[in-house]
Each structure stands twice: as C-alpha cells, then as structure tokens.
Amino acid sequence: MKHYLYCLLGLSLGAPLAAHAQSVGIGTTAPASSAALEVSSTSKGLLLPRLSTAQMNALAAPVPGLLIYNTTLNKFYGYGLGTSPSSFGQPVQNIGLASITPGQSFTAPASGGLSEIGVYFSNGSSSTLVETVTWSVYAGAGTASVPLLTQTQEVILLGSSPRLVTFTLPANSVMLTAGQQYTVALQYANAALQPMIAGANPYAGGTFYSGATPSAALDLAFTVSYLPLQWVPLH
C-alpha cells in the first residue's frame, strides 16, 4: 500500500520514480539510503498540508515530528517539545523528616519532557551540610521497576531554613505521558538532610514513600518542571 501511494505521488508530479530497497525517490533514480523518501527537483517544491490555526489545534492525537503550514499565521509548524516549561507540585512544608530514602509519586498533567525535579530539604545539623544524593525516576507508583534515570548530585545546606534543591535532568531523558504516574526516589547517608513533608495528603496525584513503603497520608514538598508537547513555530 505504501509503495502504491508513492507511485501515485510520483505519477501525479510527472516525475520519474525509483525504489531502492526501503528508499523511494521522486525525481531521482538514486535516493539516499538513509531516506525513506527523497524528492528531487530544480523547478518545483514540496507542498505540506495547509491548515488554519483552528484546524491545526483540532488535529486529534498529533505525534511528535508532525509538520504543517499554518495559513492563519503564515508559518511552518511542527509538533514537538516547547521551550517554555510548565510546572506543578506540592509546596506545603510542615516538618522535616529524618529519612534517608524519601520519595514521591506524581501524576503527569500533560505529555512532555521532564526537565527538573525540586525537593525541599532542611538541615538537621548545627553546621553546614554537604551530602551526595542519588536520585532516580521510575515509571509508575513506587520503585519496583527499572529506573528510567539515575543521577547523583551534591547538596549543600548552609542553615536550618528549608531550601528547594533542584535536580536537573539531561534533555529528553525522560518523557512523560499525560495521566501516567511516576516516582522520584532519593537516597543518601546522612539523616541530618531532612526532606520537608506535609500531612493530610495535600497532593491527590501521588504519595510519599520511605524506601519502597508508601505513606498515603503524607506528601513530600516538591516541584516538577517539564516541557510540554505542543505545536511549535519553525521560523
């Protein structure tokens, strides 16, 4: 069916069509081996689907990499990660907990690329605290699966006041799916590094973990930033 469509496209353009293994050429008998389709012409261009902004936004389940020409704005658009991050989380901080294996599950409100996770910590010691934290991100609630990502980071707390510590992910290392749960888990040796938590379950999208054990009435004080999938102008 795919080869048949390519043939129709070639005939409609009045151009020679050549198929070599998995590469198809229109206007060339030697399409590049790394291209599924190569169109060659010195007198014609490739015309993408032309949609208004309303039609573009009404497309059902667009996939990353989709391209169109927006006739409302007279610009090429592609569907992919945006450049302005969105964020969510649970900022309530009631108490610092002496846990060296804290974690928190959360629900992605939209699909996109996870960029940062922030956790509020307090310093339970009387001096400057320097601690190496290993942190991982898992798909689903809890840590039973293989982590999607594991990193280490040095954390420095100068005083006892709670401070937001940000853990930055490599670009495109973890992709979120809207409505799915994920879990961030942290591990370190010094119990003086105390994660801030809140009781009465203020965050409905997940729960606090101590190691592999969930605590339904507690939530970590945390933030999550991500780059949402959206229509992005290409010029």
FIDREN-631918 format. One record per residue: residue number from 1; residue in one letter; x, y negated, z of N, C-alpha, C, O in turn. Coordinates in steps of 0.05 Angstrom, whole numbers, plus 5000, padded with zeros to 4 digits. Example, Ala and Ser with C-alpha at 12.3 -4.5 7.8 and 13.67 -1.06 7.14 Angstrom:
// FIDREN-631918
   n res  n.x  n.y  n.z ca.x ca.y ca.z  c.x  c.y  c.z  o.x  o.y  o.z
   1   A 5264 5114 5156 5246 5090 5156 5264 5066 5156 5285 5066 5169
   2   S 5257 5045 5142 5273 5021 5143 5258 4999 5157 5268 4977 5161
END
This chain:
// FIDREN-631918
   n res  n.x  n.y  n.z ca.x ca.y ca.z  c.x  c.y  c.z  o.x  o.y  o.z
   1   M 5017 5024 5000 5000 5000 5000 5018 4975 5000 5012 4956 4985
   2   K 5039 4975 5017 5056 4952 5019 5070 4947 4992 5072 4924 4983
   3   H 5080 4969 4979 5094 4965 4953 5074 4956 4932 5081 4940 4915
   4   Y 5049 4966 4933 5028 4957 4915 5023 4927 4917 5019 4913 4897
   5   L 5022 4917 4942 5017 4888 4946 5040 4872 4935 5036 4851 4923
   6   Y 5065 4882 4940 5089 4867 4929 5087 4866 4899 5094 4846 4887
   7   C 5078 4888 4886 5076 4889 4857 5056 4868 4847 5061 4854 4828
   8   L 5033 4867 4861 5013 4847 4853 5024 4819 4856 5019 4802 4839
   9   L 5039 4814 4878 5051 4788 4882 5070 4781 4860 5070 4758 4850
  10   G 5087 4800 4852 5106 4795 4831 5092 4790 4805 5101 4772 4790
  11   L 5071 4805 4798 5057 4801 4773 5043 4774 4773 5042 4761 4752
  12   S 5032 4766 4796 5018 4740 4797 5037 4717 4794 5029 4696 4784
  13   L 5062 4721 4801 5082 4700 4798 5095 4700 4770 5109 4682 4762
  14   G 5089 4722 4755 5101 4724 4728 5131 4728 4730 5145 4720 4711
  15   A 5140 4741 4751 5169 4744 4756 5176 4773 4756 5159 4790 4764
  16   P 5200 4780 4748 5209 4808 4749 5210 4817 4778 5218 4802 4796
  17   L 5202 4843 4783 5202 4853 4810 5219 4878 4810 5217 4895 4793
  18   A 5235 4880 4831 5252 4904 4834 5251 4914 4862 5251 4899 4881
  19   A 5250 4940 4865 5250 4953 4892 5275 4970 4895 5280 4988 4879
  20   H 5290 4964 4916 5314 4980 4922 5312 4990 4951 5314 4974 4970
  21   A 5307 5016 4953 5303 5028 4980 5281 5012 4995 5258 5012 4987
  22   Q 5289 4999 5017 5269 4984 5033 5269 4954 5027 5255 4939 5040
  23   S 5284 4945 5006 5284 4917 4999 5269 4913 4973 5272 4928 4954
  24   V 5253 4891 4972 5238 4885 4948 5246 4857 4938 5249 4839 4954
  25   G 5251 4854 4913 5259 4829 4901 5239 4819 4881 5228 4834 4865
  26   I 5233 4793 4883 5216 4779 4863 5233 4758 4851 5243 4740 4864
  27   G 5237 4760 4825 5255 4741 4811 5284 4749 4813 5302 4735 4804
  28   T 5290 4772 4824 5317 4783 4825 5316 4813 4824 5298 4826 4834
  29   T 5336 4824 4810 5337 4854 4809 5356 4865 4830 5360 4889 4831
  30   A 5368 4847 4846 5386 4857 4867 5380 4843 4893 5395 4826 4903
  31   P 5357 4850 4905 5350 4837 4931 5371 4844 4952 5382 4866 4952
  32   A 5375 4826 4971 5394 4830 4993 5385 4855 5009 5361 4858 5015
  33   S 5404 4872 5016 5397 4896 5030 5386 4891 5058 5372 4908 5069
  34   S 5392 4868 5070 5383 4862 5097 5355 4848 5097 5344 4842 5118
  35   A 5344 4844 5072 5318 4830 5070 5297 4850 5061 5301 4866 5043
  36   A 5274 4849 5075 5251 4865 5066 5240 4855 5040 5231 4870 5022
  37   L 5241 4828 5036 5231 4815 5012 5248 4791 5006 5252 4774 5023
  38   E 5259 4790 4981 5274 4766 4972 5261 4755 4948 5256 4769 4929
  39   V 5255 4729 4949 5242 4714 4927 5263 4695 4916 5274 4679 4931
  40   S 5269 4697 4890 5289 4680 4878 5277 4665 4854 5263 4676 4837
  41   S 5281 4638 4854 5271 4621 4833 5285 4595 4833 5292 4585 4855
  42   T 5289 4583 4810 5300 4556 4808 5279 4536 4800 5285 4512 4795
  43   S 5254 4545 4797 5233 4527 4787 5208 4528 4804 5189 4513 4799
  44   K 5207 4547 4823 5183 4550 4839 5190 4554 4868 5213 4562 4874
  45   G 5171 4549 4887 5176 4553 4915 5158 4574 4927 5141 4585 4913
  46   L 5162 4579 4952 5146 4598 4967 5124 4582 4982 5131 4565 4998
  47   L 5099 4588 4977 5077 4574 4990 5066 4590 5013 5054 4611 5009
  48   L 5069 4579 5037 5059 4592 5061 5029 4586 5064 5019 4567 5052
  49   P 5015 4602 5080 4986 4596 5086 4984 4568 5097 4999 4560 5114
  50   R 4964 4553 5088 4959 4526 5096 4934 4524 5114 4912 4531 5105
  51   L 4938 4516 5139 4916 4516 5159 4915 4488 5172 4936 4476 5176
  52   S 4891 4480 5179 4888 4456 5196 4896 4463 5225 4900 4487 5231
  53   T 4899 4443 5242 4906 4448 5270 4884 4465 5283 4891 4484 5298
  54   A 4859 4460 5277 4837 4476 5288 4838 4505 5279 4834 4523 5295
  55   Q 4844 4509 5254 4846 4536 5243 4871 4550 5255 4869 4574 5261
  56   M 4893 4536 5258 4917 4547 5270 4912 4557 5298 4919 4579 5306
  57   N 4899 4539 5314 4894 4546 5342 4873 4568 5345 4871 4580 5366
  58   A 4857 4572 5324 4836 4592 5325 4846 4620 5317 4831 4640 5319
  59   L 4870 4622 5308 4881 4648 5300 4881 4667 5324 4891 4660 5345
  60   A 4870 4691 5320 4869 4710 5342 4895 4725 5345 4906 4736 5325
  61   A 4905 4726 5369 4929 4742 5376 4952 4737 5357 4962 4756 5345
  62   P 4961 4712 5354 4985 4708 5337 5010 4721 5349 5013 4723 5373
  63   V 5027 4731 5331 5051 4745 5340 5075 4727 5337 5075 4710 5319
  64   P 5095 4729 5355 5119 4713 5352 5132 4717 5325 5134 4739 5315
  65   G 5139 4695 5313 5151 4695 5286 5131 4687 5264 5140 4684 5241
  66   L 5106 4685 5270 5085 4677 5251 5090 4649 5241 5096 4631 5257
  67   L 5088 4644 5215 5093 4618 5203 5069 4608 5187 5056 4624 5174
  68   I 5063 4582 5189 5042 4570 5173 5050 4541 5167 5069 4530 5178
  69   Y 5036 4528 5148 5039 4500 5143 5014 4486 5154 4991 4492 5145
  70   N 5017 4467 5173 4995 4453 5185 4987 4429 5168 5002 4410 5165
  71   T 4963 4431 5156 4954 4409 5138 4944 4385 5153 4942 4363 5141
  72   T 4938 4387 5178 4930 4364 5194 4953 4346 5200 4951 4322 5199
  73   L 4976 4359 5208 5000 4344 5216 5021 4343 5194 5042 4330 5197
  74   N 5016 4358 5172 5036 4359 5150 5063 4368 5160 5084 4356 5155
  75   K 5063 4391 5175 5088 4402 5186 5086 4432 5185 5065 4444 5186
  76   F 5110 4445 5182 5112 4474 5185 5111 4480 5215 5122 4466 5232
  77   Y 5097 4502 5221 5095 4511 5249 5101 4540 5251 5095 4556 5233
  78   G 5114 4548 5273 5120 4576 5279 5110 4583 5306 5109 4565 5324
  79   Y 5103 4608 5310 5093 4616 5337 5116 4629 5352 5128 4649 5343
  80   G 5124 4617 5374 5146 4627 5390 5147 4613 5417 5128 4600 5425
  81   L 5170 4615 5430 5173 4603 5457 5175 4572 5454 5189 4562 5437
  82   G 5160 4559 5471 5161 4530 5472 5186 4520 5486 5203 4536 5494
  83   T 5188 4494 5488 5212 4482 5500 5206 4469 5527 5224 4461 5542
  84   S 5180 4465 5534 5173 4453 5559 5163 4475 5578 5143 4488 5573
  85   P 5177 4480 5601 5169 4502 5619 5143 4496 5633 5136 4473 5639
  86   S 5129 4517 5639 5106 4517 5657 5114 4531 5683 5132 4548 5683
  87   S 5100 4525 5704 5108 4537 5730 5083 4543 5747 5062 4532 5743
  88   F 5087 4562 5765 5066 4569 5785 5080 4581 5809 5105 4584 5809
  89   G 5066 4586 5830 5078 4598 5854 5061 4594 5879 5037 4588 5877
  90   Q 5075 4596 5901 5062 4594 5927 5081 4578 5945 5101 4589 5954
  91   P 5075 4553 5951 5094 4535 5965 5091 4535 5995 5107 4523 6009
  92   V 5070 4548 6006 5065 4547 6035 5088 4561 6050 5095 4584 6044
  93   Q 5099 4547 6070 5121 4558 6086 5114 4556 6116 5115 4535 6127
  94   N 5108 4579 6128 5100 4579 6156 5123 4587 6174 5126 4575 6196
  95   I 5140 4606 6166 5160 4616 6184 5183 4629 6167 5178 4640 6146
  96   G 5207 4628 6178 5229 4642 6167 5230 4671 6177 5229 4675 6201
  97   L 5233 4690 6159 5232 4719 6167 5260 4731 6165 5274 4727 6145
  98   A 5268 4745 6186 5294 4759 6186 5292 4784 6170 5291 4806 6181
  99   S 5292 4782 6143 5291 4805 6125 5313 4803 6105 5318 4782 6093
 100   I 5328 4825 6101 5350 4825 6082 5342 4838 6055 5358 4840 6037
 101   T 5316 4846 6053 5306 4857 6028 5279 4846 6021 5260 4861 6017
 102   P 5276 4819 6020 5250 4808 6014 5243 4810 5984 5261 4813 5967
 103   G 5217 4809 5978 5208 4809 5950 5180 4798 5948 5167 4794 5969
 104   Q 5171 4794 5924 5144 4783 5919 5135 4792 5892 5149 4789 5872
 105   S 5111 4803 5891 5098 4808 5865 5082 4784 5856 5073 4768 5873
 106   F 5079 4780 5830 5064 4758 5819 5052 4766 5793 5060 4785 5780
 107   T 5031 4751 5785 5017 4756 5760 5022 4734 5740 5019 4710 5747
 108   A 5031 4741 5716 5037 4722 5695 5011 4709 5685 4993 4724 5676
 109   P 5008 4682 5687 4983 4669 5677 4982 4668 5647 4961 4664 5635
 110   A 5005 4671 5634 5006 4669 5604 5031 4684 5595 5049 4691 5611
 111   S 5032 4691 5570 5055 4704 5558 5077 4684 5553 5072 4661 5546
 112   G 5102 4693 5556 5124 4675 5552 5150 4686 5562 5152 4710 5570
 113   G 5171 4670 5562 5197 4678 5571 5203 4668 5599 5203 4644 5604
 114   L 5208 4687 5617 5214 4679 5645 5241 4665 5646 5261 4675 5635
 115   S 5241 4641 5658 5266 4625 5658 5278 4621 5685 5303 4621 5688
 116   E 5262 4617 5706 5272 4613 5733 5253 4624 5754 5229 4624 5751
 117   I 5265 4634 5776 5251 4642 5800 5263 4627 5823 5287 4628 5827
 118   G 5246 4614 5839 5255 4599 5862 5245 4611 5888 5221 4619 5889
 119   V 5261 4613 5908 5253 4624 5934 5262 4604 5956 5285 4595 5955
 120   Y 5244 4599 5974 5251 4581 5996 5264 4597 6019 5254 4617 6028
 121   F 5288 4587 6027 5303 4600 6049 5308 4580 6071 5310 4556 6066
 122   S 5311 4590 6095 5321 4574 6118 5346 4588 6128 5351 4612 6124
 123   N 5362 4572 6143 5388 4582 6154 5384 4588 6184 5380 4570 6200
 124   G 5385 4613 6191 5381 4621 6219 5405 4620 6236 5405 4627 6259
 125   S 5428 4611 6224 5452 4609 6239 5457 4580 6247 5443 4562 6238
 126   S 5478 4575 6263 5484 4548 6272 5506 4535 6255 5515 4513 6261
 127   S 5514 4548 6233 5536 4538 6216 5528 4541 6187 5507 4552 6181
 128   T 5544 4531 6169 5539 4533 6141 5539 4563 6133 5556 4578 6141
 129   L 5518 4570 6118 5514 4598 6110 5521 4601 6081 5511 4587 6063
 130   V 5539 4620 6075 5546 4627 6048 5541 4657 6044 5553 4673 6059
 131   E 5524 4664 6025 5516 4692 6023 5512 4699 5993 5501 4683 5978
 132   T 5521 4723 5985 5517 4733 5958 5491 4748 5957 5487 4767 5973
 133   V 5473 4740 5940 5446 4752 5937 5445 4768 5911 5451 4757 5890
 134   T 5436 4793 5913 5430 4808 5889 5400 4807 5885 5384 4813 5903
 135   W 5391 4799 5861 5363 4797 5856 5355 4811 5830 5370 4811 5811
 136   S 5332 4823 5830 5322 4838 5807 5294 4831 5801 5278 4823 5818
 137   V 5286 4835 5776 5259 4831 5767 5248 4858 5756 5262 4871 5740
 138   Y 5225 4866 5765 5213 4891 5757 5186 4886 5743 5172 4867 5749
 139   A 5179 4904 5725 5152 4903 5714 5133 4918 5732 5140 4940 5742
 140   G 5110 4906 5738 5091 4919 5756 5095 4910 5785 5113 4895 5791
 141   A 5077 4920 5802 5079 4914 5831 5098 4933 5845 5094 4958 5843
 142   G 5118 4923 5859 5137 4940 5873 5162 4945 5857 5166 4934 5835
 143   T 5180 4961 5868 5207 4965 5857 5212 4994 5849 5235 5003 5849
 144   A 5191 5009 5842 5194 5037 5836 5205 5041 5808 5218 5062 5802
 145   S 5201 5022 5790 5210 5025 5762 5239 5016 5759 5251 5005 5778
 146   V 5250 5020 5736 5277 5009 5729 5275 4979 5726 5257 4969 5712
 147   P 5293 4964 5739 5291 4935 5737 5295 4925 5708 5311 4936 5693
 148   L 5280 4904 5701 5284 4891 5675 5309 4875 5675 5321 4871 5653
 149   L 5318 4866 5698 5342 4849 5700 5352 4850 5729 5336 4849 5748
 150   T 5379 4851 5732 5391 4849 5758 5415 4829 5756 5431 4832 5738
 151   Q 5416 4810 5775 5437 4790 5775 5447 4786 5804 5433 4793 5823
 152   T 5470 4774 5807 5480 4765 5833 5485 4736 5833 5492 4724 5812
 153   Q 5482 4723 5856 5485 4694 5858 5493 4686 5886 5483 4698 5905
 154   E 5512 4668 5888 5520 4658 5914 5500 4636 5924 5494 4617 5909
 155   V 5491 4638 5948 5473 4619 5960 5487 4605 5983 5499 4618 6000
 156   I 5485 4579 5984 5498 4563 6005 5476 4546 6019 5463 4530 6005
 157   L 5473 4549 6045 5455 4532 6060 5470 4517 6081 5485 4528 6098
 158   L 5468 4490 6080 5484 4473 6098 5470 4468 6125 5484 4464 6145
 159   G 5444 4468 6126 5430 4463 6151 5407 4482 6155 5405 4502 6140
 160   S 5391 4477 6175 5370 4496 6182 5344 4490 6167 5326 4507 6167
 161   S 5341 4467 6154 5317 4460 6140 5313 4478 6116 5332 4484 6102
 162   P 5288 4487 6111 5283 4504 6088 5291 4491 6061 5287 4466 6058
 163   R 5302 4507 6044 5311 4496 6018 5303 4515 5996 5304 4540 5999
 164   L 5295 4504 5973 5289 4521 5950 5314 4529 5936 5330 4512 5927
 165   V 5319 4555 5933 5342 4566 5919 5332 4576 5892 5313 4593 5892
 166   T 5344 4567 5871 5334 4574 5844 5353 4595 5831 5377 4593 5832
 167   F 5340 4616 5821 5354 4638 5807 5347 4635 5777 5324 4638 5770
 168   T 5367 4630 5760 5362 4625 5732 5367 4650 5715 5388 4663 5719
 169   L 5349 4656 5698 5352 4680 5681 5365 4673 5655 5361 4651 5645
 170   P 5380 4691 5643 5390 4687 5616 5367 4684 5596 5346 4696 5600
 171   A 5370 4668 5576 5349 4662 5557 5338 4688 5545 5353 4705 5536
 172   N 5311 4690 5544 5297 4713 5531 5304 4740 5543 5300 4760 5530
 173   S 5313 4741 5568 5320 4766 5580 5296 4781 5591 5296 4806 5592
 174   V 5275 4766 5600 5251 4778 5610 5227 4764 5597 5223 4740 5601
 175   M 5211 4779 5583 5187 4768 5570 5162 4776 5586 5159 4799 5593
 176   L 5146 4756 5593 5122 4761 5609 5098 4765 5590 5096 4754 5569
 177   T 5080 4783 5599 5054 4787 5586 5032 4777 5603 5030 4784 5627
 178   A 5014 4761 5592 4993 4749 5607 4976 4770 5622 4969 4790 5610
 179   G 4971 4765 5648 4955 4782 5663 4969 4806 5676 4958 4820 5692
 180   Q 4995 4810 5669 5010 4832 5680 5025 4824 5705 5033 4800 5708
 181   Q 5029 4843 5723 5044 4837 5748 5073 4843 5745 5081 4861 5730
 182   Y 5089 4828 5759 5118 4831 5760 5127 4828 5789 5112 4816 5805
 183   T 5151 4837 5796 5161 4835 5823 5190 4826 5823 5206 4836 5808
 184   V 5196 4806 5839 5223 4797 5844 5232 4809 5871 5217 4806 5891
 185   A 5255 4821 5872 5265 4834 5896 5293 4823 5901 5310 4822 5883
 186   L 5299 4816 5926 5325 4805 5934 5338 4823 5955 5324 4836 5971
 187   Q 5365 4824 5955 5379 4840 5975 5405 4826 5982 5419 4816 5964
 188   Y 5412 4825 6008 5436 4813 6018 5442 4824 6045 5426 4839 6056
 189   A 5465 4817 6057 5474 4830 6082 5468 4814 6107 5464 4825 6128
 190   N 5467 4787 6105 5465 4770 6129 5436 4763 6134 5423 4748 6119
 191   A 5425 4772 6157 5398 4767 6164 5393 4738 6172 5370 4730 6176
 192   A 5414 4722 6175 5411 4694 6180 5400 4679 6156 5389 4657 6159
 193   L 5402 4691 6132 5389 4679 6108 5360 4689 6109 5354 4711 6102
 194   Q 5342 4671 6117 5315 4678 6122 5295 4667 6102 5293 4643 6099
 195   P 5282 4685 6087 5262 4676 6068 5238 4664 6082 5229 4674 6103
 196   M 5227 4642 6072 5203 4630 6083 5178 4644 6073 5176 4650 6049
 197   I 5160 4650 6092 5136 4665 6084 5112 4650 6095 5114 4632 6112
 198   A 5088 4659 6086 5063 4648 6096 5044 4671 6101 5044 4691 6086
 199   G 5027 4668 6122 5007 4688 6128 4981 4682 6115 4978 4662 6101
 200   A 4961 4699 6120 4934 4697 6109 4932 4699 6079 4913 4690 6067
 201   N 4953 4710 6067 4952 4716 6038 4943 4692 6021 4923 4694 6008
 202   P 4959 4671 6020 4951 4647 6005 4954 4650 5975 4942 4635 5960
 203   Y 4969 4671 5965 4972 4675 5937 4957 4701 5929 4965 4722 5937
 204   A 4937 4698 5912 4920 4721 5905 4932 4739 5883 4923 4761 5879
 205   G 4953 4729 5870 4964 4744 5847 4985 4764 5854 4996 4777 5836
 206   G 4991 4767 5880 5012 4786 5887 5015 4787 5917 4998 4777 5932
 207   T 5037 4799 5927 5040 4802 5956 5070 4804 5963 5087 4808 5945
 208   F 5076 4799 5988 5103 4801 5998 5112 4830 6001 5096 4847 6008
 209   Y 5138 4834 5996 5150 4861 6000 5174 4858 6019 5189 4839 6017
 210   S 5176 4878 6036 5201 4882 6051 5213 4908 6042 5203 4930 6051
 211   G 5233 4907 6025 5242 4931 6012 5220 4941 5993 5211 4927 5976
 212   A 5213 4967 5996 5192 4979 5980 5164 4977 5992 5145 4987 5981
 213   T 5162 4964 6016 5137 4964 6031 5122 4938 6027 5133 4917 6034
 214   P 5098 4938 6016 5082 4914 6013 5070 4905 6039 5063 4922 6056
 215   S 5066 4879 6042 5052 4868 6066 5029 4850 6055 5034 4827 6048
 216   A 5005 4862 6053 4983 4849 6039 4976 4822 6051 4965 4805 6037
 217   A 4981 4817 6077 4973 4792 6090 4993 4770 6087 4988 4747 6095
 218   L 5017 4776 6075 5038 4757 6074 5045 4750 6044 5040 4766 6026
 219   D 5056 4727 6040 5067 4719 6014 5093 4704 6019 5096 4688 6038
 220   L 5112 4708 6001 5137 4693 6000 5130 4665 5990 5112 4661 5974
 221   A 5145 4645 6000 5144 4618 5989 5162 4618 5964 5186 4620 5967
 222   F 5150 4616 5940 5165 4619 5916 5154 4602 5893 5132 4592 5895
 223   T 5170 4600 5872 5161 4587 5847 5171 4604 5824 5191 4618 5826
 224   V 5156 4603 5802 5164 4617 5777 5161 4597 5755 5140 4584 5752
 225   S 5182 4595 5738 5181 4578 5714 5184 4596 5689 5199 4615 5690
 226   Y 5169 4589 5668 5171 4605 5644 5166 4587 5620 5153 4566 5622
 227   L 5175 4595 5596 5170 4581 5571 5147 4596 5557 5151 4619 5549
 228   P 5124 4583 5555 5101 4597 5543 5103 4601 5513 5116 4585 5500
 229   L 5092 4623 5504 5089 4627 5475 5068 4608 5464 5046 4606 5475
 230   Q 5075 4593 5443 5057 4573 5432 5065 4566 5404 5086 4574 5394
 231   W 5048 4551 5391 5055 4540 5364 5075 4518 5367 5071 4499 5382
 232   V 5097 4520 5353 5119 4501 5355 5125 4488 5328 5128 4503 5309
 233   P 5126 4461 5326 5133 4449 5301 5162 4455 5294 5180 4455 5311
 234   L 5167 4461 5268 5194 4469 5260 5210 4447 5248 5233 4451 5240
 235   H 5199 4422 5247 5214 4399 5237 5201 4374 5247 5211 4352 5241
END
